[in-house]
Amino acid sequence: MLKRKIVLGFAAALTASAALVTVAQARDLTVVSWGGAYQDAQKKVYFEPFKKAAGVAMNDESWDGGIGVLRAKVQGGAATWDLVQVESDELAVGCEEGLFEKLDYSKIGGESAYMPPSVNPCGVGAIVYDFVLGYDKDKLKDAPNGWADFFDTKKIPGKRALRQGPKTTLEIALMADGVAPKDVYKVLATDEGVERAFKKLDTIKGDLVWWKAGAQPPQLLASGEVAMTSVYNGRIDTANKKEKKNFGMVWDGALFTLDSWVILKGSPNKDAAYKFLDFAGKAENQSKLSENIAYGTSNKDAAALIPAAVLKDLPTAPDNIKNAVEINVAFWLENIDRLTERFNKWAAK
């Protein structure tokens, strides 16, 4: 009898202990984004209004990216994050590795509410941004019309800058050589297409400057070191608004990609996470984000609610996106090592 009481007492203690652990694990919804001016805009448009409207306790943190960080959070069993904004390659790898919850789109407005590239089994699009052709209107008498002009040093003399590495560089070279934006990856998937891209790059190799950090292209334009550059559209917009520059952008043949929201596998706050995604996914809320920072958003109806003066400078404006190319994540996950090696050998010659 005594032995039975001891066993029952021990079981009760374990139950109480488990309950304490469960309480300890209960925490506020934690949303993670990229910091800086972008997260400031998110706080103003998404985070604070959501907390008030939904009555949900929420914290926000920032990170610098990296699939290894997410692996450690999920596989370590001590994830303190619920919703994270990720880049396209992190979305693809994390989804394949089971790091993210599969999304129930019926809880966030349905798949049809979003632009098709924004819909993924493991994530929903957050922002759209572009690599565009940038130039200084004060320095160029004749504005470039597209990537073909970027490669025409007779028409527009001077140095030009591209992002160091094969990604975006090879796509740009093919479009400059006459490949239609919609056919870029079909051509690049062939050995002949790769040769064609490098052959086109050969024609301006002596006039190329390479950039790595997103802050560099506007600096290269401002200093006059280059006549034109590939550049993130948001950097041009920021330079024009905050530094009073007179930079121009060419949207034709722009390369766009998007960041997505994911729910980390095993999140204890899935219900609250879905409420946030539903809030942040609504057209009326996404339109406000674009008014605060020059990024496009994923809801199909958001563009119609954005003032025309703001819309014309966004990647998702109908006129800007109609001839843009979505960066093919699957292609680059499969080919990045091979083509980086090829690019480095070419650049070193």
Order of alpha helices (4+ residues) and beta strands (2+ residues): alpha-beta-alpha-alpha-beta-alpha-beta-alpha-beta-beta-alpha-beta-alpha-alpha-alpha-beta-alpha-beta-alpha-beta-alpha-alpha-alpha-alpha-beta-alpha
